């Protein structure tokens, strides 16, 4: 049986919100993964239909959530993430940094910063995805972007490619690739200044 209601208290950075059922009753928890259309993200106040279930604590939870006017068929859209070219580019970049360090063109701490930041970024994505699945406190998107900006973008690309996290939200991807570009510009400046 499908129910109808309006999305309230949507927290896009955490990927969840609630539905106020038409006709009253307790609010129903909904997670972004419960939506059949992953290409469209709620912003709040949209009318949706949903099937009702309960979570492990017996609280009402919406499943197979669809915006009113859209079909509730199961979604076949998968989170693609960055392509293989992006992943190969990230690995090539790290190899290039390692080569520049071994040839004495860059100090060793530069390579260590990239490797450390990439490891932290990968772990941050893993923990954030686990928190999203479990409905727990999420890592702020700004923190993920700062890790990418300060050299963790190769690890972020690996995480997006392997665990399929943060790949659907267009605004996140735009900001992410902006941090990659800014970091590469800063790296280019560092490389040119160290060789002059």
Helices and strands as residue ranges (DSSP letters): E 2-11, E 16-21, E 28-31, G 32-34, E 47-54, E 60-67, H 84-102, H 108-134, H 141-147, I 148-152, H 153-163, H 170-195
